[in-house]
Amino acid sequence: MSDVKDTSTAAERGAALPAQSPPVDPAETAAAGEKAAAGGRLSWWHGDAGEGARRNLALIGVLVALIVIGALTRSDLYSNPDWVWDNVLSILKLASVVGVVTVGMTFVIIGGGIDLSVGAIVALAGVWCTTVATQSYGAGGMIFSALTVGLAVGLVNGLLISYGRLVPFIATLAMLVAARGLAAEISDKQTQVSDNNFINGLASNSLLGVPLLVYILAAVVAAGWVLLNRTTFGRRTVAVGGNPEAARLAGINVKRHTLLLYALSGLCCGIAAIMLTAQANSAQAAMANLYELDAIAAAIIGGTLLSGGRGTIIGSLLGVVIFATITNLFAINGLSTEAQNMVKGGIIVAAVLVQQVQFRSLTQFLNRNRLTTT
């Protein structure tokens, strides 16, 4: 009887002991690691982290589609390789000025703001740097004047918004009117001609066959990309735009950072003023008309959220190039400006609608599909 009891106790003890794990096959471990790595890459691509890459690829697809449309509608022009190369340079040159303004606008929108005064700042800086007194100091004086004016007006916008607690829409709208009026007062509503050969040569000269304005755009875009993606300033910009209160609690001086964002936008406007003055060899109060709309639209097309907290410099650049390509496509086909504006308006509406979805439905579908298959 006791033997039976002892046997039962031993069995119970054996059942309580953990089962011994089977030996691990190194080949299976390596295969599992590769599968996990592949799954991680797919997860990045389908998730929010890969949304910027997906959007940029979609924008490149739009550019390819526009090129195909141009080749189909004007095959006589696109059959000439020299014309095609010259046309590409013309598009990039056309996009250069708005592209520089868009870089500054992208930072402002990511930071949760908006700047409706960028076109007026470009006009004011252009008029100021082409006065007779400023031109007497040479190219250096003109460049310094344009950059200083752009930076100063941007600082005023930032002060009104961050410390004056004005709504960005109202503050920059007021600056739009004031800067245009000041530009008209300084120029006496006349066109001011630039006599400086260095400034004028920025638009007419080339390096290795590429216009200098394109190099300036590339330098500004590269600097903006580094500033947004590789510095604390960029991370703080995203934080402030995503959740200002959380950013404040994290130790970020939200008011000072907002001030710096508008100053950066004004500085970009000063650079654009020099570029636009070089293109026209002159400046006037009506220059850079509606540049604010072009810059905002390009940033939206590039994936920058109007509510702030997300955006890419490369996406904004692609948005600028898309609009310049549309303008070029309409020009070579002899279509009206009114039709062009209607198409641009439709593109902006479509981009905003896509932004509201933010690819969430697609991401959720892909995630559910991946979980089902695994």
Summary of the structure (lengths in Angstrom):
residues: 374
radius of gyration: 28.1
end to end distance: 53.0
largest distance: 118.9
contacts: 1245
relative contact order: 0.16
helix: 79%
strand: 2%
